[in-house]
Structure formats: C-alpha cells, structure tokens
Amino acid sequence: MKSIKFLIFALIASVLFSCSEDEPATPDQGMIVGAWKMSSVDYSGTSTTVFNGQSTKINFTGEGKNLNNEINFSENPNEFSVSGTYDVVLKMDMGGNEMISEQNGLSFVNSGDWEIDGNKLYITDDVSAIQEATIKELSENKLVLLWTLKQESDQFGVKTIMEGDGTFTFTRN
C-alpha cells in the first residue's frame, strides 16, 4: 500500500513540476491584414508632475465610448490607415479626490507602416517614431493589443511623467 501511495505521489509530482511555462504564441502575420473596428478600449496609469521641488501624483483609468475608430492593415507594402474617432471617460484620483473628465475625438494612431515580430506589433505613423504593442490575441475575428505608454515632458519648469497601460480590442469588419 505504501508503494502505491508513493507511486501516485511521484506521478503527480512529476506532472506538476515538469510542466514548463508556455511561450506566447507567435501570431500569423497574414491574419492581421484587413479592416478592424475598435470594440473596446481601457487603460490605467499614473501622471506625476514636478514643479518647484513639489511632486503631485494622479492615478487614472480610462474607458472608451462612442467607438467609431477603424484600422485597415494591408500588406506588400505593410501599411495601415485609420479612420474615425473614439471618446474616453477618464477617472482621476489625486490624493483621494476623484475627478471625471471626458476626452473626445481621439484616434488609436495615425496612418503609417506596420511590422510583426514575434508577438510584437511595430508601427511607424505619420507623426511619431516607431511604437510597439504586444499582441495579446489575434484570431480570425479578434485583435487585442496591449500598449504601454511612457511620456515625459519638461515645459516652463514643469516636468510631467505619464506612465500607463492600455488594452485595445478590435473585431474584424
């Protein structure tokens, strides 16, 4: 009886401890080609402002509404175009004081070029340098991108650092 319990324990232990963590799947680059409509957008982060040695930190969350933003990926050449806009309701917490603001007429990105490498989507748009998003899901009908934001500005002695993460979900048109 002891040997059967030991054998069962050894079998369970070997199954539990021999499993390795799955690597993120590399999406098929051709699957992204086509027209996609934004179906949800959510993000959160912090904004820190430093002025005269005093630092103020604001935590924020954002939820999209009026989602009329579309992105169309083509290949050979790998280009994308963006049309429409979306709005975001921002909730900001500054030391226990909550403020709500609405940002209207936003766009996911500007039109430009794209490339997939592993589970990363790299885009170069008309305005900024190369940007990177992680492809969390890419299927026949769904595209989920995780976007990390980090911006710093220093104007008129006021330094602002904004850091956050956004999840953008699209469905195929």
C-alpha positions as CSV (number, residue, x, y, z in Angstrom):
1,M,0.0,0.0,0.0
2,K,2.9,2.4,0.8
3,S,4.5,1.7,-2.6
4,I,1.2,2.5,-4.4
5,K,0.8,5.8,-2.5
6,F,4.5,6.7,-3.2
7,L,4.0,5.8,-6.9
8,I,0.9,8.0,-7.1
9,F,2.6,10.9,-5.3
10,A,5.7,10.6,-7.6
11,L,3.5,10.6,-10.6
12,I,1.5,13.7,-9.5
13,A,4.7,15.5,-8.5
14,S,6.4,14.8,-11.8
15,V,3.4,16.1,-13.7
16,L,3.1,19.2,-11.6
17,F,6.8,20.1,-11.6
18,S,7.8,19.1,-15.1
19,C,5.4,21.4,-16.9
20,S,7.1,24.4,-18.3
21,E,5.6,27.9,-18.8
22,D,4.1,28.3,-22.2
23,E,5.8,30.8,-24.5
24,P,3.5,33.4,-26.0
25,A,2.2,32.3,-29.4
26,T,3.7,34.0,-32.4
27,P,0.7,35.3,-34.4
28,D,0.4,34.7,-38.1
29,Q,1.3,38.0,-39.8
30,G,-1.2,37.5,-42.5
31,M,-4.1,37.3,-40.1
32,I,-3.8,41.0,-39.2
33,V,-4.5,42.0,-42.8
34,G,-7.9,43.5,-43.2
35,A,-10.3,46.0,-41.7
36,W,-10.8,46.1,-37.9
37,K,-13.3,48.1,-35.8
38,M,-12.5,49.1,-32.3
39,S,-14.8,47.3,-29.9
40,S,-13.3,48.4,-26.5
41,V,-10.5,50.4,-25.0
42,D,-9.4,50.5,-21.4
43,Y,-6.4,52.0,-19.8
44,S,-4.9,52.9,-16.5
45,G,-1.7,54.6,-15.2
46,T,-0.2,57.5,-13.3
47,S,0.8,61.0,-14.1
48,T,3.4,62.7,-12.0
49,T,4.0,66.4,-12.1
50,V,7.0,68.1,-10.5
51,F,7.2,71.9,-10.0
52,N,9.5,73.8,-7.7
53,G,10.5,70.5,-6.0
54,Q,6.9,69.5,-5.2
55,S,5.6,66.3,-6.7
56,T,1.9,65.6,-7.4
57,K,0.8,62.1,-8.5
58,I,-2.5,61.4,-10.2
59,N,-3.8,57.8,-10.8
60,F,-6.1,57.5,-13.7
61,T,-8.3,54.9,-15.5
62,G,-10.0,55.4,-18.9
63,E,-12.9,53.6,-20.6
64,G,-13.8,54.1,-24.2
65,K,-17.2,55.0,-25.6
66,N,-18.6,56.1,-28.9
67,L,-16.1,53.7,-30.6
68,N,-16.1,54.7,-34.2
69,N,-12.3,54.1,-34.8
70,E,-11.3,51.7,-37.5
71,I,-7.9,50.5,-38.7
72,N,-7.2,48.8,-42.0
73,F,-4.0,46.7,-42.4
74,S,-2.7,45.9,-45.9
75,E,0.4,44.1,-47.0
76,N,3.0,44.4,-49.7
77,P,3.7,47.1,-48.6
78,N,2.8,46.7,-45.0
79,E,0.7,49.9,-44.5
80,F,-2.3,50.8,-42.3
81,S,-4.8,53.5,-42.4
82,V,-7.0,54.8,-39.6
83,S,-10.4,56.4,-39.8
84,G,-12.9,57.6,-37.2
85,T,-12.6,58.6,-33.6
86,Y,-13.5,57.4,-30.1
87,D,-14.1,59.1,-26.7
88,V,-12.7,58.2,-23.3
89,V,-14.2,58.8,-19.9
90,L,-11.2,59.5,-17.6
91,K,-11.4,58.9,-13.8
92,M,-8.5,60.6,-12.0
93,D,-7.7,60.1,-8.3
94,M,-5.5,62.8,-6.8
95,G,-4.9,62.0,-3.1
96,G,-8.4,60.8,-2.5
97,N,-10.1,63.5,-4.6
98,E,-11.8,61.9,-7.7
99,M,-12.3,63.9,-10.9
100,I,-14.0,62.7,-14.0
101,S,-13.2,64.1,-17.4
102,E,-14.2,63.2,-20.9
103,Q,-11.7,63.3,-23.9
104,N,-13.4,63.4,-27.2
105,G,-12.4,62.8,-30.8
106,L,-9.4,60.6,-30.1
107,S,-7.7,58.2,-32.6
108,F,-5.9,55.0,-31.9
109,V,-2.9,56.1,-34.0
110,N,-2.2,57.9,-37.3
111,S,-1.8,56.1,-40.6
112,G,1.6,54.6,-41.4
113,D,3.6,51.3,-41.8
114,W,3.4,48.1,-39.7
115,E,5.5,45.0,-38.9
116,I,5.0,42.0,-36.7
117,D,8.0,40.4,-35.0
118,G,7.1,37.6,-32.6
119,N,4.2,38.8,-30.5
120,K,5.0,42.5,-31.1
121,L,3.3,44.8,-33.5
122,Y,5.6,47.7,-34.5
123,I,4.0,50.7,-36.2
124,T,5.5,53.9,-37.6
125,D,2.9,56.5,-38.1
126,D,2.9,59.9,-39.8
127,V,3.6,61.8,-36.5
128,S,5.8,59.8,-34.2
129,A,8.7,57.3,-34.1
130,I,8.3,53.5,-34.0
131,Q,5.7,52.4,-31.5
132,E,5.3,48.9,-30.1
133,A,2.3,47.0,-28.9
134,T,2.1,43.4,-27.6
135,I,-0.4,41.2,-29.5
136,K,-2.3,39.5,-26.7
137,E,-4.7,37.8,-29.1
138,L,-5.0,37.6,-32.9
139,S,-7.7,35.3,-34.4
140,E,-9.8,35.4,-37.5
141,N,-12.3,37.8,-35.8
142,K,-10.5,39.4,-32.8
143,L,-7.4,41.5,-32.3
144,V,-6.3,42.5,-28.8
145,L,-3.3,44.9,-28.4
146,L,-1.6,45.8,-25.1
147,W,0.0,49.2,-25.4
148,T,2.4,50.7,-22.8
149,L,2.7,54.5,-22.6
150,K,5.6,56.4,-21.2
151,Q,5.9,60.1,-21.9
152,E,8.0,62.8,-20.3
153,S,7.8,66.5,-20.9
154,D,9.5,69.4,-19.4
155,Q,8.0,72.8,-20.2
156,F,8.4,76.1,-18.4
157,G,10.0,74.3,-15.4
158,V,7.1,71.8,-15.0
159,K,8.2,68.2,-15.5
160,T,5.4,65.7,-16.3
161,I,5.9,61.9,-16.4
162,M,2.9,59.8,-17.7
163,E,3.0,56.0,-17.5
164,G,0.2,53.6,-18.2
165,D,-1.1,50.5,-20.0
166,G,-3.9,50.3,-22.5
167,T,-5.9,47.4,-23.9
168,F,-7.3,48.0,-27.3
169,T,-9.7,45.4,-28.7
170,F,-10.8,45.2,-32.3
171,T,-13.2,43.0,-34.2
172,R,-12.9,42.2,-37.9
173,N,-15.2,44.2,-40.2
